[in-house]
Amino acid sequence: MKRAIKKTLTLVLAFVSVHIVTSGDAHAQALSKVSNCNGVYEFFGVPQPRIGAGIRYYIAPTQSALLACFKGSRMGGASPLQEYLNNSDISNGDKKAMTGAARKLGFSSPYIHSLGI
């Protein structure tokens, strides 16, 4: 029993240290294509200080692509990236992650939506 607990703790600690190392740079966040949502990508912002998890963001080249992804859901929404950056109380790390994602995808005037943590 003790051996299984020790092995589990070792795996958890290894995961946590890898997550801390890779998530420190906002530009290193992975972009994932959302299945069944044409042109929509998902990524996470930088980890929040007390929680350790990042805010989940969705980005698309057009408003219609983002709205279609959440059609029939109360969670849908789409804001122009520049407007979102100007009006939202978001961290500089998340702002860098958003602009980095848009640049990496080649979106000139993307739309963004957040589902929170």
N, C-alpha and C positions, 0 to 999 in steps of 0.2 A: 504494500500500500504506500509506504513512504517513498519507494522508488518511483512509482507512478506519479505521485505529487511532485517530486523533484523534477522529473522529466517534463511535466506539464508547465511548471514554473519556468524552467529553462527555455521552453519554446515561447512562452508568453513574453519573457524578458527579451529574447532575441527579436521577436516581432516588434515590440515597443521601441527598441533601440533602432531598428531599421526604419520604422515609421518616423521617428524623431529626426533621423539624419536626412531622409528623403523629403520630408514635408517642410523643412525649414526654408526652402527656396520657393517662393510663389510661382516662379516660372517653370519649376520642375514638375508641377502638377500634371497628372495624366489627363488627357482628353479621351472620353469614351463616347462613341457614337451610340445614340439611343435607338434601340431596335424599334422598328415600326414607326419611326418618326424621321421622315426624310430631311436631312440637313441639320438635325438637332444634335448637339453634343452636350455632355454632362462633365462637370469638373468640380472640384472642391477648392474652397478658399483656404487660406492659411489656418492652422489650428487655433481655436479661441483659447485665451490664456487659462481660464479656470476649468474648461471642459476638455480640451485636448482634441476636439473634433472640429473640422472645418465646415463652413456653410456650403450647402450644395447649390450649385448654379447650373442653369441651362442656357445655352447660347445657340443662336440660329442666324442665318443671313437675312431672313425676312420675318416680319411680324406674323404673317399667315402660317409659316412653318411652325413657329413656336406655339401659336394658339391651336393649331390642328393637333399637335402632340398631346395637349391636355384637354381636348374636346370632350365635353360631357363630365368634366371633373371640376370641382370647386377650387382646385389648386391652380388653375390656369392663369396666365397673365403674360404680358410681354411689354417691356419698356425699351426704348432706344438706349443703347449702351451709354452714350454721352449724357443723356438726361438722368439715367440711373446713377452715374458717377457723380453728377452735380447735386442731386437732390437727396441722396441717401447718406445716412450716417454709417458709413462702412470704413473698415480699416484701410490703411495705405497698402498693406500686404494684399488684401482682397482686390483693391483697385489694380494693382500690378498684375495679379493673376488674371483678372478679366481682360485687361488690355493685351496681356501676353497671349491669352487664348485666342482673342480676335485676330491678332497679328499672325499667330501660328497657323490659323485656319484660312487666312487670307480674306476675312470678312471686312469690308470697308465701312459699312454702317449697320452693325449687327444689333440684334435685339436680345435682351437678357431677362431671365426670370430666376427667382430664388425660392427654394422651398424651406429655407432655414436649416437648422442643424438636425 
